[in-house]
Amino acid sequence: MIGSLGLLLIPIIARELHVEVATAQWLLTANLLVGAIATPIVGRLSDGVAAKRLLIVVLSLILVGSVVAATAASFPQLLIGRVLQGFSYSVIPVTITLLRRHEDTVRVPGGISALSVTAATGVGIGYPITGIIAASFDFRFAFWFAAIFVATALTVVAVVVPNNNSPATKRGAFDYGGAILLSVGLGSLVLGVSEGPNQGWTSPWTIGLFILTVTALAVWVFVELRSSHPLIRLGVLRHTDVLLANGTALGLGSAMYIGLSVVSLVAQAPRQSGFGLALPLFWAGFVMLPLSLGSQLATRAARSLSRRISNTALLPIGAALVTASNGFMLIGHTQLWDILVGMFLFGLGIGTTFAAMPTLISRSVAVAELGSTVSFNQVLRTIGGSLGSAVAGAILAATTTGGGGVSNTGISTAFGVSAGACLLVFVGLLVHDITSRGRGRSL
């Protein structure tokens, strides 16, 4: 929810704090940047004995960031607040680690599925809340809402979550070299993808960032393979289930943000554009609400289905639903019901896949490696989201109308590209599921 606060508020913030819209976009870029860097580090730290204390520290940083943003009198202060709020991306791996450590074994798969889907559910709830607050009050009220929400979470964690001092979960020395290299690699990648549309994809700035990404990640792999206590055990990532979950996270993460970027524009664009719904800001966020409903229903359905079919089989089902939702909105997106039905199908698909991915990972790795492995999956979703947003921006920029506005061709193309990407993920997952069943029968 906190991560989604920035998007609808950017035009208002740019106007009220007297900055360019391109400058205000840094509220999203910086938030994603910190999320990509913090998530693998926090995930690895959560594999140690102090996971509860770590969660309290992370929530405290998000709370401070929310208060800083809520009291912002200038853009730099607001940006600092959004940077601290970027730690919200790292919460899910810590909570999954705590769940697996303290909950009964039977309840772990369902709990992990529920926690994983909260990312999609939060986006669907965050948009309408942001729209209501931004249309009715000063934009700072959205960040006060976030502060109150995080304060309640802190209280619940402090009171309810048990402590753990089990020697079985102790980790070795922290891999500072690996953390720095991965931070540089992921940070430059997210920065390059996010700022590429503004700086130009062939500009020295963008090309330099991508060269830095490749160099830093190559050195990181070299260092990790030789470390006795790596930040992420790369051998674990080669496990079939983990590889499958990570590939799905990257592919569907990209498709999800292409769809979200376009739907936001469709909701608020004027009728004369040929595709816009002309919804006022107060109501525009509500088009995302079906995403939350669909993702929550999908989580419950996935738990029931997982007793009859494997989590591996759930992944292509989810990808098929996301493909269908994009195809549906490609055919029709000029009526409100088109978007609402499309977003509900989108939520069903994302909810099904997001619920299955961490469960696949958790059954393939030891408790001591769960936090770091799940966090890497979360990072891939974040990177996929950055790629998706950049792709959507590039498509819309390349298909503008004569007056420089967004065209219906651009909207349709974006939905088509998203549907095509989801279709490729679906085909890959389906082929894997069929071939793996074939190998199982032959054995």
LINVENLIN-V973658 format. One line per field, one symbol per residue. phi: phi as a letter, one per 20 degrees, with the letter a starting at -180 (. if undefined). burial: + if it has 16 or more other ideal C-beta (glycine too) atoms within 10 Angstrom, else -. Layout:
phi=???
burial=???
This chain:
phi=.ffeffffegfffgffdlcffffffffegfffffgfffgffffffffefdfffffffffffffgfffgffdfdbfgfffffffffffffefggffffffffdefgfefgfffgffffgffffffeffffffffffdcfgfffffgffffffffgffffeefffbcfgfdfdeffefffffffffffffffffffegfeeofdfggfffffffgfffffffggfffdefcffcfffffefgffffffffgffffffffffffffgfgfdfffffncfelffggegfffeggfffffffffffffffffdcffffffffffffffffffffffbbedffgfffgfffgfffffffffefffgffedcfgfdfgffffffffffffgfffffffffffffecffgenefdffffffffffffffffffffffffffffffffffff
burial=++++++++++-+++--+-+---+++++++++++++++++++++++++++-++-+++-++-++++++++++-+--+--++++++++++++++++++++++++------+++++++++++++++++++++++++++----++-++++++-++--++--+---+--+----+-+---+--++++++++++++++++++++++------+--++-++--++-+++-++--+--++++--++-+-++-++++++++++++++++++++++++++---+-+++-+-+-++++++++++++++-++-+++-++---+++++++++++++++++++++--+----+++++++++++++++++++++++++-++--+++++++++++++++++++++++++++++--+------++++++++++-+++-+++-++-+++-++----------
